[in-house]
Amino acid sequence: MLINIMTGIFVLGVSLFFLAGWLIFIASFHPVILIPITAILVWILAVFGERKIVKYRRGFRVVQILLATLALIYLIVINI
């Protein structure tokens, strides 16, 4: 449960930050905008998959942790 909350904060925070910045400064559709939307959808599917399919719980947790790690790396790289 704690992993779900922490990865959700990272993934949703970075993705929504990116989307808000994109919409404020550019306000037009571009395929780059699909990257944060895809990250949010994959995280949601991983959370529901972890809850429903107990057999693959470890795999879903790995996906969540990888998404959070990629979001954190993206945030660090953008700010440098």
C-alpha positions in Angstrom: 0.0 0.0 0.0 2.8 2.4 0.8 4.5 1.7 -2.5 1.3 2.5 -4.3 1.0 5.9 -2.6 4.7 6.9 -3.0 4.9 5.9 -6.7 1.6 7.6 -7.3 2.8 10.8 -5.9 6.0 10.7 -8.0 4.3 9.6 -11.3 1.2 11.8 -11.0 3.2 14.8 -9.7 5.8 14.8 -12.4 3.3 14.0 -15.2 0.8 16.6 -14.2 3.6 19.1 -13.7 4.8 18.4 -17.3 1.2 18.6 -18.7 0.4 21.8 -16.9 3.6 23.4 -18.2 2.9 22.2 -21.7 -0.6 23.6 -21.7 0.4 26.9 -20.2 3.2 27.7 -22.6 2.3 25.9 -25.8 -1.5 25.0 -25.6 -1.5 22.8 -28.7 -1.5 19.1 -29.2 1.8 17.4 -29.9 2.7 13.7 -29.6 5.1 14.5 -26.8 2.0 15.1 -24.6 1.1 11.4 -24.8 4.2 10.4 -22.7 2.9 11.7 -19.4 -0.6 10.5 -20.1 0.8 7.1 -20.9 2.8 7.1 -17.6 -0.4 7.9 -15.7 -2.4 5.2 -17.4 0.3 2.6 -16.9 0.5 3.5 -13.2 -3.3 3.1 -12.8 -3.2 -0.2 -14.6 -0.4 -1.4 -12.4 -2.3 -0.5 -9.2 -5.4 -2.2 -10.3 -3.5 -5.2 -11.6 -1.7 -5.5 -8.3 -5.0 -5.5 -6.5 -6.8 -7.9 -8.8 -4.2 -10.4 -10.0 -2.3 -11.6 -6.9 -0.2 -14.0 -9.0 1.7 -11.1 -10.7 1.8 -8.7 -7.7 5.6 -8.6 -7.7 5.7 -7.7 -11.4 3.2 -4.9 -11.0 5.2 -3.5 -8.1 8.4 -3.5 -10.3 6.5 -1.6 -13.0 5.3 1.0 -10.4 8.8 1.4 -9.0 10.3 1.8 -12.5 7.8 4.4 -13.4 8.5 6.4 -10.3 12.3 6.1 -10.9 11.9 7.3 -14.5 9.7 10.2 -13.3 12.3 11.2 -10.7 15.2 10.9 -13.2 13.2 13.0 -15.7 12.6 15.7 -13.0 16.3 15.8 -12.1 17.5 15.9 -15.7 15.0 18.7 -16.6 16.1 20.9 -13.7 19.8 20.6 -14.4 
